[in-house]
Amino acid sequence: MGSGGFASSFLHALDPKKRLTIPSIWRVEVGSPKSLYVLPGLNNEKCLYVFPAREMARRLDKFRKIGIGDRKARLFARILASSSDLVAWDSQGRIRIKDELLAFAKISSQVKLVGAWDRFELWDPELWRQSTEAIDSTTMDDAVRYLDF
């Protein structure tokens, strides 16, 4: 298993069966088990978040600590889990993302794979371009300060 996180970006096409090839360097990063959780983007981001199973297990531990009486947490867990998918890649490193998730992210043929350290994201290339157009040096400076990077 790698330890550097998901970095870089790639442009790939869905094959005729709507399978997406995960870059080999990222498959090394995922390690074992060779499975990924695909979730719809949050906060109105029209993309898909892809987490390795080990990272998702860490995040799910937080849900286990929330009491069953927490209505908001139950609702969030229910909606997120029911709209997510657990996938494994085949011998060529391809995954099949369910149609509902592809439609959510408006992905039809080309896919921009974007590293985001603990996960990677899948974007329609035009939506990715639009989302990054508004980023300027002030926005980046604010982010650096916020993260104490």
Secondary structure, 3 states (H helix, E strand, C coil): CCCCCECCEEEEECCCCCEEECCHHHHHHHCCCCEEEEEECCCCCCCEEEEEHHHHHHHHHHHHCCCCCCHHHHHHHHHHHHHCEEEECCCCCEEECCHHHHHHCCCCCEEEEEECECCEEEECHHHHHHHHHCCCHHHHHHHHHHHCC
